[in-house]
Amino acid sequence: MSRIRSAQFQAKVMSAAEAATFIHNGDNVGVAGFTGAGYPKELPGALADRIRAAQQRGDEFRVGLFTGASTAPELDGVLAETGGLSYRMPYQSDPAMRTAINKGITDYNDIHLSHSGPQVRQGFLGNLDVAVIEVTAITEDGELIPSSSIGNNNVYLEVADKVILEVNSWQSEDLEGIHDIYYGTKVAPDMGPIPLVSCGDRIGSQTLRVDPAKVLAVVETDAADRNTAFKPLDDDSKAIAGHFIDFLTNEAKQGRLPANLLPLQSGVGNIANAVLAGLLDSDLENLTSYTEVIQDGMVDLIDSGKLTVASATAFSLSPEYADKMNDNAAKYRQSIVLRPQEISNNPEMIRRLGVISCNGLIEADIYGNVNSTHIMGSRMQNGIGGSGDFTRNAYISCFVTPSVAKGGAISCIVPMVSHHDHTEHDVMVIITEQGLADLRHLSPRKRARAIIENCAHPDYRDALLEYVAMAEKKANGMQTPHDLREALSWHVRMLETGTMKG
């Protein structure tokens, strides 16, 4: 049976190559996709062919690309490799895209995920010419059943001049009912409160809406999401998870958290997934989650009965767990809600629910400032994603990282971060395999020693303590003592003296 149940939409079925002709040089294109889930699989390759053909004729063909967050090589990668992307927002993680950004080929706007949809709706980023959205099915009434992510899809369908749909039969039909699309979001000055007071509340529709007149093409596909397996748990990730769980358990013992904690947010990646795995072996029960993505560890927590409800905007599952979700979507939709990212990452909701955030980083400095995005201050790695949304508004904001990178050649704890994404005002807890620094009650100088003594690798502690002593001696004030020359040259000095390994 066809997934396209509407005769009106069935009449618009065509190949990806034909659909790509509706996209022109200079267009801004908003596409589905969030952490490798629910992105269009066919149209991006056809658009890349169209761009390359124009280049061979000597014609310019460049487009702006708006997404929900990261996608996959079949989208970000194939388009970045053409050199035909003039602009990209918000979060990305593709190596080819990263190269295009760092070479200056593609302008990258690293917008907070909760801000990206509203800024498109408000027109801050220019006109959205085309939306390309993957769906699981189209109903008889022309409504769209979302697939494995929502992201900014509702916004792009609303504001785009033209719409191309990909109907993907690989996505489980049992995903119908897992989504909650809130259509009460307005632009200022007509914004009102979001009527959501617990993680499992459903306040919207199970389907996405689209004006049929804007839909110019429907492309059928059965391609799988591009999912990456998580790395096996190692001793460092287990230690980080243990420190985090001990901290939460003590917070509950001290009466600062209820016995089942508060809703948990987990960033994307191996360390975050390891933390979830650690919760599985803990004594904590009846947990809830208000987050961006459902990862393998969260599925395990649901299966165990420890996690009662999880709210997110997308899946980020290994291939094994993606198949498991497809096979058992009818069961998981009883405890999982997928929302637009302007709701899943909304500061109002994060603050109201008292979310406990847990995100990764590239480096943290001794005063608690965090760099999540840049290597040596200039080269973009991935982007801020939703970490800023949650960190700034969390009840307790935590960052987790190994204490060193590159086999110990680089310390992840430094005198001064080379790029600021999260300031010391928003970062409450830093955790490495070495230990945990609770910064909530500490002045900057006390923070420095807590972070160095609890979180820095032993190979770097003496050098960091030497920096603190020197900064306190040379600084022109004792609130946040820094020697800027030494702070900026610290990594170089470590390499030259051989203190930094490698």
The 8 nearest C-alpha neighbors of each residue, nearest first, counted from 0:
[[1, 2, 3, 4, 168, 136, 172, 137],
 [0, 2, 3, 4, 136, 168, 9, 137],
 [1, 3, 136, 4, 137, 0, 168, 166],
 [4, 2, 137, 1, 5, 136, 9, 138],
 [3, 5, 139, 138, 137, 2, 6, 1],
 [4, 6, 139, 7, 8, 3, 141, 138],
 [7, 5, 9, 8, 10, 4, 139, 3],
 [8, 6, 5, 10, 9, 11, 141, 211],
 [7, 9, 11, 10, 5, 6, 3, 217],
 [10, 8, 6, 11, 12, 7, 3, 5],
 [9, 11, 8, 7, 12, 6, 217, 13],
 [10, 12, 216, 8, 9, 217, 13, 215],
 [13, 11, 217, 9, 218, 10, 216, 8],
 [14, 12, 218, 217, 17, 11, 216, 15],
 [13, 15, 17, 16, 218, 18, 12, 219],
 [14, 16, 18, 42, 17, 41, 45, 218],
 [17, 15, 45, 19, 14, 18, 20, 42],
 [18, 16, 14, 15, 19, 20, 13, 21],
 [19, 17, 15, 20, 16, 216, 21, 14],
 [18, 20, 16, 21, 46, 17, 22, 15],
 [21, 19, 18, 22, 17, 16, 23, 49],
 [20, 22, 19, 18, 23, 17, 215, 129],
 [23, 21, 20, 19, 26, 129, 24, 46],
 [24, 22, 26, 25, 21, 20, 60, 62],
 [23, 25, 60, 61, 26, 62, 59, 22],
 [26, 24, 62, 61, 23, 27, 60, 63],
 [27, 25, 62, 24, 128, 23, 28, 63],
 [26, 28, 63, 127, 128, 62, 64, 129],
 [29, 27, 129, 64, 130, 63, 65, 128],
 [30, 28, 65, 130, 66, 155, 64, 131],
 [31, 29, 131, 66, 132, 130, 65, 28],
 [32, 30, 38, 132, 152, 66, 133, 67],
 [31, 33, 38, 37, 70, 67, 36, 66],
 [32, 34, 68, 67, 69, 36, 35, 70],
 [35, 33, 69, 70, 36, 315, 68, 32],
 [34, 36, 70, 71, 225, 33, 226, 224],
 [37, 35, 33, 224, 147, 34, 32, 148],
 [36, 38, 147, 148, 32, 146, 133, 31],
 [37, 32, 39, 31, 36, 133, 40, 70],
 [40, 38, 133, 41, 165, 132, 42, 31],
 [39, 41, 42, 38, 73, 222, 43, 74],
 [42, 40, 43, 44, 15, 39, 45, 220],
 [41, 43, 15, 45, 44, 46, 40, 19],
 [44, 42, 46, 74, 45, 41, 47, 40],
 [45, 43, 47, 46, 42, 41, 48, 77],
 [44, 46, 42, 16, 48, 47, 43, 15],
 [45, 47, 49, 43, 48, 19, 44, 42],
 [46, 48, 44, 50, 49, 45, 78, 43],
 [49, 47, 45, 51, 46, 50, 52, 44],
 [48, 50, 46, 52, 47, 51, 53, 45],
 [51, 49, 47, 53, 48, 52, 60, 46],
 [52, 50, 54, 48, 53, 49, 47, 55],
 [51, 53, 49, 55, 54, 50, 48, 56],
 [52, 54, 58, 56, 50, 51, 55, 60],
 [55, 53, 57, 51, 58, 56, 52, 59],
 [54, 56, 52, 57, 53, 51, 58, 50],
 [57, 55, 53, 54, 58, 52, 51, 59],
 [56, 58, 54, 55, 53, 59, 52, 60],
 [59, 57, 53, 54, 56, 60, 55, 52],
 [58, 60, 54, 61, 53, 57, 24, 50],
 [61, 59, 24, 50, 83, 53, 58, 62],
 [60, 62, 83, 24, 84, 85, 25, 59],
 [63, 61, 25, 26, 84, 85, 27, 24],
 [62, 64, 27, 86, 85, 84, 28, 87],
 [63, 65, 87, 28, 86, 29, 27, 62],
 [66, 64, 29, 88, 87, 28, 30, 63],
 [67, 65, 30, 68, 29, 31, 32, 88],
 [66, 68, 150, 151, 33, 32, 31, 89],
 [67, 69, 90, 33, 66, 89, 91, 34],
 [70, 68, 91, 34, 33, 90, 92, 35],
 [69, 71, 35, 32, 34, 33, 75, 38],
 [72, 70, 35, 73, 74, 75, 225, 76],
 [71, 73, 76, 74, 75, 77, 93, 70],
 [74, 72, 71, 77, 76, 40, 75, 44],
 [73, 75, 72, 43, 71, 76, 77, 78],
 [76, 74, 72, 78, 77, 71, 79, 96],
 [77, 75, 72, 79, 95, 78, 74, 96],
 [76, 78, 80, 73, 74, 79, 75, 72],
 [77, 79, 80, 81, 76, 47, 75, 74],
 [80, 78, 96, 76, 81, 82, 77, 95],
 [79, 81, 77, 78, 82, 76, 95, 96],
 [82, 80, 83, 79, 78, 51, 47, 77],
 [83, 81, 79, 80, 84, 104, 78, 99],
 [82, 84, 61, 81, 60, 85, 62, 50],
 [85, 83, 62, 61, 86, 105, 82, 63],
 [84, 86, 105, 63, 62, 61, 106, 83],
 [87, 85, 63, 106, 105, 84, 107, 64],
 [88, 86, 64, 107, 65, 63, 108, 106],
 [89, 87, 108, 65, 90, 107, 109, 66],
 [88, 90, 109, 110, 68, 108, 87, 66],
 [91, 89, 68, 382, 384, 69, 88, 109],
 [92, 90, 69, 381, 68, 93, 382, 89],
 [91, 93, 381, 69, 94, 97, 90, 380],
 [92, 94, 96, 95, 91, 97, 76, 75],
 [95, 93, 97, 96, 98, 92, 76, 72],
 [96, 94, 98, 76, 97, 93, 79, 80],
 [97, 95, 99, 79, 93, 98, 94, 76],
 [96, 98, 94, 100, 95, 99, 93, 101],
 [97, 99, 95, 101, 96, 100, 102, 94],
 [100, 98, 104, 96, 102, 97, 105, 101],
 [99, 101, 105, 97, 103, 98, 102, 104],
 [100, 102, 98, 103, 99, 378, 97, 379],
 [103, 101, 99, 100, 104, 98, 105, 97],
 [102, 104, 100, 101, 105, 99, 106, 98],
 [105, 103, 99, 102, 100, 82, 106, 85],
 [104, 106, 100, 85, 86, 99, 103, 84],
 [107, 105, 86, 85, 100, 87, 103, 108],
 [106, 108, 87, 86, 88, 105, 109, 100],
 [107, 109, 88, 110, 89, 87, 106, 86],
 [110, 108, 89, 382, 88, 107, 90, 383],
 [109, 111, 89, 108, 115, 112, 114, 88],
 [112, 110, 114, 113, 385, 384, 115, 387],
 [113, 111, 385, 115, 114, 384, 110, 89],
 [112, 114, 341, 344, 111, 345, 115, 340],
 [115, 113, 111, 112, 117, 116, 118, 110],
 [114, 116, 118, 112, 117, 113, 110, 111],
 [115, 117, 119, 118, 151, 114, 154, 120],
 [118, 116, 120, 119, 114, 115, 121, 341],
 [119, 117, 121, 115, 123, 120, 116, 114],
 [120, 118, 122, 116, 117, 121, 124, 123],
 [119, 121, 117, 118, 122, 116, 158, 154],
 [120, 122, 118, 119, 123, 117, 186, 124],
 [123, 121, 119, 125, 120, 124, 118, 126],
 [122, 124, 118, 121, 125, 119, 120, 126],
 [125, 123, 122, 119, 118, 126, 121, 127],
 [126, 124, 122, 123, 127, 119, 27, 121],
 [125, 127, 128, 122, 27, 124, 159, 119],
 [128, 126, 159, 27, 129, 28, 125, 158],
 [127, 129, 160, 27, 159, 26, 126, 28],
 [128, 130, 161, 28, 159, 162, 127, 160],
 [129, 131, 29, 162, 30, 28, 155, 159],
 [132, 130, 30, 163, 164, 162, 29, 31],
 [131, 133, 31, 164, 30, 165, 130, 39],
 [132, 134, 165, 39, 164, 166, 38, 37],
 [135, 133, 145, 146, 166, 136, 144, 165],
 [134, 136, 146, 167, 144, 145, 166, 170],
 [137, 135, 2, 144, 134, 3, 166, 143],
 [138, 136, 143, 3, 142, 4, 141, 144],
 [139, 137, 141, 4, 142, 140, 5, 143],
 [138, 140, 5, 4, 141, 137, 142, 6],
 [141, 139, 138, 142, 5, 137, 4, 143],
 [142, 140, 138, 139, 137, 5, 143, 8],
 [141, 143, 138, 208, 140, 137, 207, 206],
 [142, 144, 137, 207, 206, 145, 136, 208],
 [143, 145, 206, 136, 135, 134, 137, 175],
 [146, 144, 134, 135, 143, 206, 149, 207],
 [145, 147, 135, 134, 37, 148, 170, 144],
 [148, 146, 37, 36, 313, 314, 145, 149],
 [149, 147, 313, 37, 36, 146, 312, 150],
 [148, 150, 339, 152, 312, 151, 313, 338],
 [149, 151, 67, 340, 339, 152, 312, 148],
 [150, 152, 67, 154, 153, 116, 339, 340],
 [153, 151, 155, 154, 149, 150, 31, 156],
 [154, 152, 156, 155, 151, 157, 207, 339],
 [153, 155, 157, 151, 152, 156, 116, 158],
 [156, 154, 152, 157, 158, 159, 153, 130],
 [157, 155, 153, 154, 159, 158, 209, 152],
 [156, 158, 154, 155, 159, 153, 209, 208],
 [157, 159, 155, 156, 154, 120, 160, 127],
 [160, 158, 127, 128, 129, 161, 155, 130],
 [159, 161, 128, 129, 213, 158, 127, 162],
 [162, 160, 129, 213, 159, 214, 128, 130],
 [161, 163, 214, 130, 129, 213, 131, 215],
 [164, 162, 131, 216, 214, 217, 215, 130],
 [165, 163, 217, 132, 131, 133, 218, 166],
 [164, 166, 133, 218, 219, 217, 132, 167],
 [167, 165, 219, 134, 135, 136, 133, 220],
 [166, 168, 220, 221, 135, 169, 170, 219],
 [167, 169, 221, 170, 220, 135, 166, 2],
 [170, 168, 221, 167, 223, 222, 171, 220],
 [171, 169, 168, 135, 167, 146, 172, 325],
 [170, 172, 325, 173, 174, 169, 328, 168],
 [171, 173, 174, 175, 170, 135, 136, 168],
 [174, 172, 175, 329, 171, 328, 176, 325],
 [175, 173, 172, 177, 328, 171, 176, 329],
 [176, 174, 173, 177, 172, 144, 205, 178],
 [175, 177, 205, 178, 174, 332, 173, 179],
 [176, 178, 332, 336, 174, 175, 337, 335],
 [179, 177, 337, 205, 176, 336, 338, 180],
 [178, 180, 205, 338, 203, 204, 201, 337],
 [181, 179, 203, 204, 338, 205, 182, 339],
 [180, 182, 203, 183, 202, 179, 204, 184],
 [183, 181, 184, 180, 203, 204, 185, 153],
 [182, 184, 181, 185, 193, 191, 203, 190],
 [185, 183, 182, 190, 186, 181, 191, 193],
 [186, 184, 190, 189, 183, 187, 191, 188],
 [185, 187, 190, 189, 188, 121, 184, 117],
 [188, 186, 189, 190, 185, 121, 191, 184],
 [187, 189, 190, 186, 185, 191, 121, 184],
 [190, 188, 187, 186, 185, 191, 184, 183],
 [191, 189, 185, 187, 186, 188, 184, 192],
 [190, 192, 189, 193, 185, 184, 183, 188],
 [193, 191, 194, 190, 347, 195, 184, 183],
 [192, 194, 195, 191, 183, 348, 184, 347],
 [195, 193, 192, 196, 202, 200, 191, 183],
 [194, 196, 193, 200, 197, 202, 348, 201],
 [195, 197, 194, 352, 200, 198, 351, 348],
 [198, 196, 200, 199, 195, 352, 351, 289],
 [199, 197, 200, 310, 289, 309, 288, 308],
 [198, 200, 197, 308, 201, 310, 336, 309],
 [201, 199, 197, 198, 195, 202, 196, 336],
 [202, 200, 203, 179, 199, 195, 336, 204],
 [201, 203, 181, 200, 179, 195, 194, 204],
 [204, 202, 181, 180, 179, 201, 182, 205],
 [203, 205, 180, 179, 206, 181, 202, 207],
 [206, 204, 178, 179, 176, 180, 203, 177],
 [205, 207, 144, 143, 204, 142, 145, 208],
 [208, 206, 143, 142, 144, 153, 145, 209],
 [209, 207, 142, 143, 206, 210, 156, 153],
 [208, 210, 156, 211, 207, 157, 142, 213],
 [209, 211, 212, 213, 208, 214, 157, 156],
 [212, 210, 214, 213, 209, 141, 8, 7],
 [211, 213, 210, 214, 215, 209, 161, 162],
 [214, 212, 161, 211, 162, 210, 215, 160],
 [215, 213, 162, 211, 212, 216, 163, 161],
 [216, 214, 163, 162, 213, 11, 161, 217],
 [215, 217, 163, 11, 18, 214, 12, 164],
 [216, 218, 12, 164, 11, 165, 163, 13],
 [219, 217, 165, 12, 13, 14, 15, 164],
 [220, 218, 166, 165, 167, 217, 221, 12],
 [221, 219, 167, 222, 166, 168, 218, 165],
 [220, 222, 169, 168, 167, 223, 219, 170],
 [223, 221, 220, 169, 40, 224, 167, 168],
 [224, 222, 169, 225, 221, 170, 40, 167],
 [223, 225, 36, 226, 35, 37, 222, 38],
 [226, 224, 35, 71, 223, 227, 36, 318],
 [225, 227, 317, 318, 224, 316, 35, 228],
 [228, 226, 317, 229, 318, 225, 316, 315],
 [227, 229, 317, 318, 230, 226, 316, 319],
 [230, 228, 269, 317, 231, 227, 268, 272],
 [229, 231, 269, 232, 228, 233, 270, 268],
 [232, 230, 233, 229, 269, 273, 228, 236],
 [231, 233, 236, 273, 230, 237, 234, 269],
 [234, 232, 236, 235, 237, 231, 230, 238],
 [233, 235, 237, 236, 238, 232, 432, 239],
 [236, 234, 238, 432, 237, 233, 239, 401],
 [235, 237, 239, 238, 233, 234, 270, 273],
 [236, 238, 240, 234, 235, 239, 241, 233],
 [237, 239, 241, 432, 235, 236, 240, 234],
 [240, 238, 432, 236, 242, 241, 237, 431],
 [239, 241, 274, 237, 243, 238, 277, 242],
 [240, 242, 238, 244, 239, 243, 245, 237],
 [241, 243, 245, 239, 240, 244, 246, 238],
 [244, 242, 246, 240, 241, 245, 239, 247],
 [243, 245, 247, 241, 246, 242, 248, 240],
 [246, 244, 248, 242, 243, 247, 241, 249],
 [245, 247, 243, 249, 244, 248, 242, 250],
 [248, 246, 250, 244, 249, 245, 243, 251],
 [249, 247, 245, 251, 250, 246, 244, 252],
 [248, 250, 252, 246, 251, 247, 253, 245],
 [251, 249, 247, 253, 255, 252, 248, 256],
 [250, 252, 256, 254, 248, 249, 253, 257],
 [251, 253, 249, 254, 250, 248, 255, 256],
 [254, 252, 250, 251, 255, 249, 256, 248],
 [255, 253, 251, 252, 256, 250, 257, 258],
 [254, 256, 250, 253, 251, 257, 252, 249],
 [257, 255, 251, 260, 254, 250, 258, 261],
 [256, 258, 260, 259, 251, 254, 255, 261],
 [257, 259, 260, 251, 256, 283, 252, 284],
 [260, 258, 286, 257, 285, 284, 283, 261],
 [261, 259, 257, 256, 258, 286, 251, 262],
 [260, 262, 354, 353, 263, 355, 259, 256],
 [263, 261, 288, 287, 354, 289, 355, 264],
 [264, 262, 288, 355, 354, 289, 356, 261],
 [265, 263, 290, 356, 289, 355, 357, 288],
 [264, 266, 357, 271, 358, 290, 356, 263],
 [267, 265, 358, 271, 357, 268, 359, 264],
 [266, 268, 271, 265, 292, 269, 272, 358],
 [269, 267, 271, 270, 272, 266, 229, 359],
 [268, 270, 272, 271, 229, 273, 230, 267],
 [271, 269, 273, 272, 268, 236, 274, 400],
 [272, 270, 274, 273, 268, 269, 266, 265],
 [271, 273, 269, 275, 274, 270, 296, 268],
 [274, 272, 276, 270, 275, 271, 236, 269],
 [275, 273, 240, 277, 271, 276, 272, 270],
 [276, 274, 296, 272, 278, 277, 273, 297],
 [277, 275, 273, 279, 296, 274, 278, 272],
 [276, 278, 274, 279, 275, 280, 240, 273],
 [277, 279, 281, 275, 280, 276, 274, 244],
 [280, 278, 276, 277, 281, 300, 275, 305],
 [281, 279, 278, 277, 282, 276, 283, 275],
 [282, 280, 278, 283, 279, 277, 244, 284],
 [281, 283, 284, 280, 278, 279, 248, 305],
 [282, 284, 281, 259, 278, 285, 286, 305],
 [283, 285, 305, 286, 259, 282, 306, 304],
 [286, 284, 305, 259, 306, 307, 287, 283],
 [287, 285, 306, 259, 284, 305, 307, 260],
 [286, 288, 262, 308, 306, 307, 309, 263],
 [289, 287, 263, 262, 309, 290, 264, 310],
 [290, 288, 310, 262, 264, 263, 198, 309],
 [289, 291, 264, 311, 292, 288, 310, 265],
 [292, 290, 311, 312, 343, 313, 344, 293],
 [293, 291, 313, 314, 311, 315, 290, 312],
 [292, 294, 314, 315, 297, 313, 311, 295],
 [295, 293, 315, 316, 297, 296, 292, 314],
 [296, 294, 298, 297, 316, 320, 299, 317],
 [295, 297, 275, 299, 276, 298, 294, 272],
 [296, 298, 300, 299, 294, 295, 293, 275],
 [297, 299, 301, 295, 300, 296, 302, 294],
 [300, 298, 302, 296, 297, 301, 303, 295],
 [299, 301, 297, 303, 306, 305, 298, 302],
 [302, 300, 306, 298, 304, 299, 303, 305],
 [301, 303, 299, 300, 304, 298, 305, 306],
 [304, 302, 300, 301, 305, 299, 306, 279],
 [303, 305, 301, 302, 306, 300, 307, 285],
 [304, 306, 284, 285, 300, 303, 286, 301],
 [307, 305, 286, 301, 300, 304, 287, 285],
 [306, 308, 287, 285, 286, 334, 305, 301],
 [309, 307, 334, 287, 306, 335, 199, 288],
 [310, 308, 288, 335, 287, 289, 334, 336],
 [309, 311, 336, 289, 335, 198, 337, 290],
 [312, 310, 291, 290, 337, 292, 343, 313],
 [311, 313, 337, 338, 291, 149, 340, 339],
 [314, 312, 148, 292, 311, 147, 33, 149],
 [313, 315, 293, 292, 316, 147, 36, 294],
 [316, 314, 294, 34, 293, 292, 36, 313],
 [317, 315, 294, 321, 295, 320, 314, 226],
 [316, 318, 228, 227, 226, 320, 319, 321],
 [319, 317, 321, 226, 320, 322, 228, 316],
 [320, 318, 317, 322, 321, 323, 316, 228],
 [319, 321, 323, 317, 322, 318, 316, 324],
 [322, 320, 318, 324, 323, 316, 319, 317],
 [323, 321, 325, 320, 324, 319, 326, 318],
 [322, 324, 320, 326, 321, 325, 327, 319],
 [325, 323, 321, 327, 328, 322, 326, 320],
 [324, 326, 322, 171, 328, 323, 327, 321],
 [327, 325, 323, 324, 328, 322, 171, 329],
 [328, 326, 324, 330, 329, 325, 323, 331],
 [327, 329, 331, 324, 173, 330, 325, 174],
 [330, 328, 173, 327, 332, 331, 174, 333],
 [331, 329, 328, 327, 332, 333, 334, 173],
 [332, 330, 328, 333, 334, 329, 335, 327],
 [331, 333, 177, 335, 334, 329, 330, 328],
 [334, 332, 331, 330, 335, 329, 177, 336],
 [333, 335, 308, 332, 331, 309, 307, 336],
 [336, 334, 309, 332, 310, 308, 331, 333],
 [335, 337, 310, 177, 178, 311, 309, 338],
 [336, 338, 178, 312, 311, 310, 179, 177],
 [339, 337, 312, 179, 180, 343, 178, 311],
 [340, 338, 150, 149, 341, 342, 312, 151],
 [341, 339, 343, 150, 342, 344, 312, 151],
 [340, 342, 113, 339, 345, 344, 343, 116],
 [343, 341, 345, 340, 344, 339, 338, 348],
 [342, 344, 340, 311, 345, 341, 338, 312],
 [345, 343, 113, 342, 340, 341, 388, 346],
 [344, 346, 342, 347, 348, 341, 113, 343],
 [347, 345, 349, 348, 392, 350, 388, 344],
 [348, 346, 345, 350, 349, 351, 193, 392],
 [347, 349, 351, 346, 345, 350, 352, 195],
 [350, 348, 346, 354, 352, 351, 347, 392],
 [349, 351, 353, 392, 347, 348, 352, 393],
 [352, 350, 348, 353, 349, 347, 196, 354],
 [351, 353, 349, 354, 350, 348, 197, 196],
 [354, 352, 394, 350, 351, 349, 393, 261],
 [353, 355, 262, 393, 349, 394, 352, 263],
 [356, 354, 263, 395, 394, 393, 264, 396],
 [355, 357, 264, 396, 397, 389, 393, 354],
 [356, 358, 397, 265, 398, 264, 266, 396],
 [359, 357, 266, 398, 399, 265, 386, 397],
 [358, 360, 399, 398, 400, 266, 357, 271],
 [359, 361, 371, 362, 370, 400, 398, 369],
 [362, 360, 371, 370, 411, 372, 363, 359],
 [363, 361, 411, 370, 360, 412, 369, 416],
 [364, 362, 369, 412, 368, 416, 367, 370],
 [363, 365, 413, 415, 414, 416, 412, 368],
 [364, 366, 447, 414, 367, 450, 413, 451],
 [367, 365, 447, 364, 443, 446, 368, 423],
 [366, 368, 423, 364, 365, 363, 426, 369],
 [367, 369, 423, 422, 364, 363, 421, 366],
 [370, 368, 363, 421, 420, 419, 362, 371],
 [369, 371, 419, 420, 362, 418, 361, 372],
 [372, 370, 360, 361, 383, 420, 369, 373],
 [371, 373, 382, 380, 370, 381, 383, 379],
 [374, 372, 379, 378, 376, 380, 377, 375],
 [373, 375, 378, 376, 377, 379, 380, 372],
 [376, 374, 417, 377, 373, 378, 418, 416],
 [375, 377, 417, 418, 373, 374, 378, 416],
 [378, 376, 375, 373, 374, 379, 418, 101],
 [379, 377, 374, 373, 101, 376, 380, 375],
 [380, 378, 373, 372, 381, 101, 374, 377],
 [379, 381, 372, 373, 378, 382, 97, 374],
 [382, 380, 92, 91, 372, 379, 90, 383],
 [383, 381, 372, 90, 384, 109, 91, 380],
 [382, 384, 372, 386, 371, 385, 109, 111],
 [385, 383, 90, 382, 386, 112, 111, 68],
 [384, 386, 388, 112, 387, 111, 383, 389],
 [385, 387, 389, 388, 384, 390, 383, 358],
 [386, 388, 390, 389, 385, 391, 111, 383],
 [389, 387, 385, 386, 390, 391, 344, 346],
 [388, 390, 392, 386, 387, 393, 391, 356],
 [391, 389, 387, 396, 393, 392, 386, 388],
 [390, 392, 425, 389, 387, 388, 393, 396],
 [393, 391, 350, 389, 390, 346, 349, 388],
 [394, 392, 354, 395, 396, 389, 390, 355],
 [393, 395, 353, 354, 355, 396, 392, 350],
 [394, 396, 355, 393, 356, 427, 397, 354],
 [397, 395, 356, 390, 427, 393, 426, 355],
 [396, 398, 428, 357, 356, 429, 427, 358],
 [399, 397, 358, 429, 359, 357, 430, 428],
 [398, 400, 430, 359, 431, 429, 358, 397],
 [401, 399, 431, 359, 402, 360, 430, 398],
 [400, 402, 431, 403, 432, 235, 404, 399],
 [401, 403, 411, 431, 456, 455, 400, 410],
 [404, 402, 410, 407, 411, 401, 409, 456],
 [403, 405, 409, 407, 406, 408, 410, 411],
 [406, 404, 408, 407, 409, 403, 501, 410],
 [407, 405, 404, 408, 403, 409, 500, 501],
 [406, 408, 403, 404, 405, 409, 500, 410],
 [407, 409, 500, 501, 405, 406, 499, 404],
 [410, 408, 404, 403, 407, 405, 411, 499],
 [409, 411, 403, 412, 402, 404, 413, 408],
 [410, 412, 362, 403, 402, 413, 363, 409],
 [411, 413, 363, 410, 364, 455, 362, 402],
 [412, 414, 364, 415, 411, 363, 365, 416],
 [415, 413, 364, 365, 486, 463, 416, 412],
 [416, 414, 364, 413, 486, 417, 365, 487],
 [417, 415, 364, 418, 370, 363, 413, 419],
 [416, 418, 376, 375, 415, 419, 370, 373],
 [417, 419, 376, 370, 416, 373, 420, 372],
 [420, 418, 370, 421, 369, 416, 422, 368],
 [419, 421, 370, 369, 371, 422, 418, 383],
 [422, 420, 369, 368, 419, 425, 423, 387],
 [421, 423, 368, 424, 425, 369, 420, 419],
 [422, 424, 368, 367, 426, 425, 366, 421],
 [425, 423, 422, 426, 427, 421, 368, 367],
 [426, 424, 391, 423, 422, 390, 427, 421],
 [427, 425, 423, 396, 424, 428, 367, 397],
 [426, 428, 438, 439, 396, 397, 437, 425],
 [427, 429, 397, 437, 436, 438, 426, 398],
 [430, 428, 398, 436, 397, 435, 399, 437],
 [431, 429, 435, 399, 434, 398, 239, 454],
 [432, 430, 401, 400, 433, 454, 402, 434],
 [431, 433, 239, 238, 235, 434, 401, 402],
 [434, 432, 431, 454, 453, 456, 455, 402],
 [433, 435, 453, 454, 431, 432, 430, 242],
 [436, 434, 430, 453, 429, 454, 242, 437],
 [435, 437, 429, 450, 449, 428, 453, 438],
 [436, 438, 428, 439, 427, 435, 429, 440],
 [439, 437, 427, 441, 440, 428, 436, 446],
 [440, 438, 427, 441, 437, 428, 426, 442],
 [439, 441, 438, 442, 437, 446, 427, 445],
 [442, 440, 438, 446, 445, 439, 443, 444],
 [441, 443, 445, 444, 446, 440, 478, 438],
 [444, 442, 446, 445, 366, 479, 447, 441],
 [445, 443, 447, 446, 442, 479, 448, 478],
 [446, 444, 447, 442, 448, 443, 441, 449],
 [447, 445, 443, 449, 444, 448, 441, 366],
 [448, 446, 365, 366, 444, 445, 450, 449],
 [447, 449, 451, 445, 450, 446, 452, 444],
 [450, 448, 446, 452, 447, 451, 436, 453],
 [451, 449, 454, 453, 447, 448, 436, 452],
 [450, 452, 455, 448, 449, 454, 453, 460],
 [451, 453, 449, 450, 448, 454, 455, 460],
 [454, 452, 434, 450, 451, 435, 449, 436],
 [453, 455, 433, 450, 434, 431, 451, 435],
 [456, 454, 451, 402, 412, 460, 453, 457],
 [455, 457, 458, 402, 459, 460, 454, 433],
 [458, 456, 460, 459, 455, 461, 433, 452],
 [459, 457, 456, 460, 461, 498, 499, 455],
 [460, 458, 457, 462, 456, 461, 463, 455],
 [459, 461, 463, 457, 462, 455, 458, 451],
 [460, 462, 464, 463, 459, 465, 458, 457],
 [461, 463, 465, 459, 464, 460, 466, 498],
 [464, 462, 466, 460, 465, 461, 459, 467],
 [463, 465, 467, 461, 466, 462, 460, 468],
 [466, 464, 462, 468, 463, 467, 461, 469],
 [465, 467, 463, 469, 464, 468, 470, 462],
 [468, 466, 464, 470, 465, 469, 471, 463],
 [467, 469, 465, 471, 466, 470, 464, 472],
 [468, 470, 472, 466, 467, 471, 465, 473],
 [471, 469, 481, 482, 467, 473, 472, 480],
 [470, 472, 468, 480, 469, 474, 473, 467],
 [471, 473, 469, 470, 474, 468, 480, 467],
 [474, 472, 470, 471, 469, 475, 482, 481],
 [475, 473, 480, 476, 470, 471, 481, 472],
 [474, 476, 473, 477, 480, 471, 481, 472],
 [477, 475, 474, 478, 480, 479, 471, 481],
 [476, 478, 480, 479, 471, 474, 475, 444],
 [477, 479, 476, 480, 443, 444, 442, 471],
 [480, 478, 443, 477, 444, 481, 476, 366],
 [481, 479, 477, 474, 471, 470, 478, 476],
 [482, 480, 470, 483, 474, 479, 486, 471],
 [481, 483, 470, 485, 484, 486, 474, 473],
 [482, 484, 486, 485, 481, 487, 488, 415],
 [483, 485, 487, 486, 482, 488, 489, 481],
 [484, 486, 488, 482, 483, 487, 489, 466],
 [487, 485, 483, 489, 488, 484, 414, 415],
 [486, 488, 484, 485, 489, 483, 415, 490],
 [487, 489, 485, 491, 486, 490, 492, 484],
 [488, 490, 492, 486, 491, 485, 487, 493],
 [491, 489, 493, 492, 488, 494, 487, 499],
 [490, 492, 494, 488, 493, 489, 495, 487],
 [493, 491, 495, 489, 494, 490, 496, 488],
 [494, 492, 499, 498, 490, 496, 491, 495],
 [493, 495, 497, 491, 499, 492, 496, 490],
 [496, 494, 492, 497, 493, 491, 498, 499],
 [497, 495, 493, 498, 494, 492, 499, 491],
 [496, 498, 494, 499, 495, 493, 500, 501],
 [499, 497, 493, 496, 500, 494, 495, 459],
 [500, 498, 493, 494, 497, 408, 501, 409],
 [499, 501, 408, 498, 407, 497, 409, 494],
 [500, 408, 499, 494, 497, 407, 409, 406]]
